[in-house]
Amino acid sequence: MLDRLLEVLGGRGSHRLTDLAQALDTTPAMVEMMLDSLARMGYVKPIEAACGDACDKCSMSGSCGAGLGGRVWVLTEKSRGVDRSVGGER
């Protein structure tokens, strides 16, 4: 399921925790655990939202986790070199 999460994260746009859970047919808590695991392995990393109080002016405010108090995750260079089966280098 980790490789499926990487695949979803690699798609366009921003993904809320609840949307990721729905796409993977699991719970938001499970997705958070998977994201933490992927972060420990170096495939994703949380970023600080640099939006500050500008969320109300942002076109992404409805889909970004920053304005909802959630973490925002990005893929790392390591994840871009993977064949989507975690650990399988291209």
N, C-alpha and C positions, 0 to 999 in steps of 0.2 A: 504494500500500500504506500510505502515511502516513495517509490518511483512514480506512482500515479500522482501523488502530491506534488512532486517536482514538475511533472508534466503540466499540471493545472497551473502551478505558479509561473511556469515558463510561458504561458499564454499571455495575451495582451491584457492590459488593464490592471486594476487594483482588485484585490480579493479580500473581502471581509471573512473573519473567522467562521461566521455562520454559513456563508456561501461555500467556503471550502468544505465544511462539514457536510453540507447537503450534497455537494459534488462527489464526495467520497462515501456517502451514505453512512456517516458516523456522527459522533458528537463533537461539539466545539472543544470540549476538554481533551478528547483523543487527538484532535488536530493540533492543539497546543503542545501536547506531549510529543507528537511526531515532529513538529517544527523545532522543538528544543533538541530532539535527537539529531535532526538534520543539521542544526547549528553546531552541535558538538562534533559532528563529522566534518564540518566545514563546507557544507553545500548551500546553506542559507545563513543570513545574518540579520539581526534586527537593526533597524536604523532609527535614529531619533528623528521625529518629524520636525522639520524646520519651519513649520507653518506658523507657530505661535498662535496668535489670536486671529489669524487671517482666514480661518476655515470657512467662515460665513461667506467669504468672497470667492472661494475656490470652486471650480466646476466639478472637482472630484470629491467634494465634501460628503456626498451621500454614500460613497463607496470606499472611502479611505478609513482605515482603522484609527488614524491619528486623532481625528475629531471625536471619536467615540471612546477615547481612553485606552484603546488597544495598541498593541505593538504593530509596527509596519515591518514586513520582511522583504528582503531582496535576495535573489540568487547570487551566489558568488562565482568567481571565475572557475572554481573547481566544478561547480554544477554544470557549467556550459560545456565542459569536456567529457561529460558522462553520456553514455548511450541510453540513459533513463532507466537503467537497472542499476540501482545504487551500487557504486563500486566498480561498474564495468566501464573502464576507460575506452575512449574511442581510439 
